Amino acid sequence: MKSTCRDELLHATRSIVKAKGENRFTPKEAVEYMQRNNTNYAESTIRTHIVSKCCANVNRHHVKVFNDYERIGDGYYKVINL
């Protein structure tokens, strides 16, 4: 089964925060992680998922949205369900 951008992104962000020992990441960290792991998704797609489509506390601009992340500061996000 082909994974979605959201699936890959959740794996990436959970791995990032686990390695850091704190529930905080940047879109840049997620993009770089996914690129190192040979994602087929464009940087713009990954960033859109983090900052809009999958972020619980922002204005919604998409038909289908998810509450995977929360914006916790300027350029920083956390995973809601670790």
Secondary structure, 3 states (H helix, E strand, C coil): CCCCHHHHHHHHHHHHHHHHCCCCECHHHHHHHHHHCCCCCCHHHHHHHHHHHCECCCCCCCCCCCCCEEEEECCEEEECCC
